[in-house]
Amino acid sequence: MILAYLLVTAVRVVALGRLGDMFGRVFLELVSGPFHHALVTVFSAAAAMSLIGALTSVLHGRHHQAGPDQPVASTKGQEPCQTAPSS
């Protein structure tokens, strides 16, 4: 079907003497469909990932910052870190 379209368009354009116009127009018509589909796919995936990230953030809860008298991470059940002796 595409080959027949290209052939008919080529015959028309050659008959009118506008060979350069044919390649520009035919190329744009052939590429615009797949390019549009790719853009829709990429932006849909980006929107879906954004929504998943936002939903995960909402469900995870608020982050609490440690105060001056609170440890940064929970050390419950862990042994304290030992520092290496300084030389």
C-alpha positions in Angstrom: 0.0 0.0 0.0 2.8 2.4 0.9 4.8 1.4 -2.1 1.8 2.1 -4.4 1.3 5.5 -2.8 5.0 6.3 -3.3 4.8 5.2 -6.9 1.7 7.3 -7.7 3.1 10.3 -5.9 6.4 9.9 -7.8 4.7 9.8 -11.1 2.6 12.9 -10.3 5.6 14.8 -9.1 7.9 13.8 -12.0 5.1 14.8 -14.4 4.9 18.2 -12.8 8.7 18.5 -12.5 8.9 19.0 -8.7 11.1 16.1 -7.7 12.5 18.0 -4.6 9.0 18.8 -3.4 8.0 15.1 -3.6 10.8 13.9 -1.3 10.1 16.6 1.3 6.3 16.0 1.3 6.5 12.2 1.2 9.1 12.0 3.8 7.1 14.2 6.2 4.0 12.2 5.6 5.8 8.9 6.3 7.7 10.1 9.4 5.0 12.1 11.1 2.8 9.1 12.1 5.5 7.1 13.8 7.1 10.2 15.3 3.8 11.2 16.9 3.3 7.7 18.2 6.7 7.7 19.8 6.1 11.1 21.4 2.8 10.0 22.8 4.4 6.8 24.2 7.3 8.6 25.8 5.3 11.3 27.4 2.7 8.8 28.6 5.4 6.7 30.3 6.9 9.9 31.9 3.5 10.9 33.2 2.9 7.4 34.6 6.3 7.3 36.3 5.6 10.7 37.8 2.3 9.6 39.2 3.8 6.4 40.6 6.5 8.5 42.3 4.0 10.9 43.7 1.8 8.1 45.0 4.8 6.3 46.6 5.8 9.5 48.2 2.4 10.1 49.6 2.0 6.5 50.9 5.5 6.5 52.4 4.6 9.3 54.8 6.4 12.4 56.1 10.1 12.4 56.7 11.1 13.6 60.1 14.4 15.5 60.5 16.5 14.6 63.5 16.8 17.2 66.1 20.0 18.0 68.1 19.3 15.4 70.7 18.0 12.7 68.4 20.1 10.3 66.3 20.0 10.6 62.6 19.1 6.9 62.1 17.7 4.3 64.4 20.5 2.3 66.1 18.1 0.0 67.9 19.6 -3.6 68.0 22.9 -2.5 66.5 26.3 -2.4 68.0 27.9 1.0 68.2 30.5 1.8 65.5 34.1 1.6 66.6 36.5 4.2 65.2 39.9 3.2 63.9 42.8 4.2 66.1 44.5 7.4 64.9 48.2 7.2 64.2 
